[in-house]
Amino acid sequence: MEIGAHQLNKECELMKLPFPKRLGLFYIESSDDCVYLVYKYYDGTRKIMKLDRYELPEAGWERVSLE
């Protein structure tokens, strides 16, 4: 799955969030309804964008519990 910098920048502007700089601080969060791209900012985590319209891989996911 690839999300371009332009699309990510547009989504951050809509959410009034600074542009993310570290790739390792991204993760994907899912619920029964939606899948989101989430980023760990210095002041907490924020859902940046909904990933439902992107083609997500069928396998290779690692499930983790966040506290």
C-alpha positions as CSV (number, residue, x, y, z in Angstrom):
1,M,0.0,0.0,0.0
2,E,1.4,3.4,-0.9
3,I,0.1,6.8,0.1
4,G,1.7,9.7,-1.6
5,A,3.2,12.7,0.3
6,H,0.7,15.0,-1.4
7,Q,-2.3,13.0,-0.2
8,L,-0.8,12.7,3.3
9,N,-0.1,16.4,3.4
10,K,-3.7,17.2,2.3
11,E,-5.2,15.0,5.0
12,C,-2.9,16.5,7.7
13,E,-4.0,20.0,6.6
14,L,-7.7,19.1,6.9
15,M,-7.1,17.7,10.4
16,K,-4.8,20.7,11.3
17,L,-2.0,18.4,12.2
18,P,1.8,18.9,11.5
19,F,3.2,16.7,8.7
20,P,4.6,13.5,10.1
21,K,8.4,13.0,9.8
22,R,9.2,9.6,11.2
23,L,8.0,6.5,9.4
24,G,8.4,4.3,12.4
25,L,5.7,6.2,14.3
26,F,2.9,5.3,11.9
27,Y,0.6,2.3,12.6
28,I,-2.7,1.1,11.3
29,E,-5.7,0.8,13.6
30,S,-8.9,-1.0,12.8
31,S,-12.4,-1.3,14.3
32,D,-15.4,-3.1,13.0
33,D,-16.3,-0.1,10.9
34,C,-13.1,1.5,9.6
35,V,-9.3,1.2,9.1
36,Y,-7.2,4.3,10.0
37,L,-3.7,5.4,9.5
38,V,-2.5,6.7,12.9
39,Y,0.6,8.6,13.9
40,K,2.2,9.0,17.4
41,Y,2.8,12.7,17.8
42,Y,4.7,14.1,20.8
43,D,1.4,15.1,22.5
44,G,-0.5,11.9,21.7
45,T,-1.7,9.7,18.9
46,R,-4.0,11.1,16.1
47,K,-5.9,9.4,13.4
48,I,-4.7,11.0,10.2
49,M,-6.8,9.4,7.5
50,K,-9.3,6.6,6.7
51,L,-7.8,3.8,4.7
52,D,-11.0,2.1,3.5
53,R,-10.6,3.3,-0.1
54,Y,-7.1,1.9,-0.4
55,E,-6.4,-1.7,-1.3
56,L,-5.0,-3.3,1.9
57,P,-2.9,-6.5,1.8
58,E,-4.8,-9.7,2.7
59,A,-1.9,-11.3,4.7
60,G,1.2,-10.2,6.6
61,W,-0.5,-8.2,9.3
62,E,0.7,-8.3,12.9
63,R,-2.0,-7.7,15.5
64,V,-0.9,-5.9,18.7
65,S,-2.8,-4.5,21.7
66,L,-2.1,-0.9,22.5
67,E,-2.7,0.5,26.0
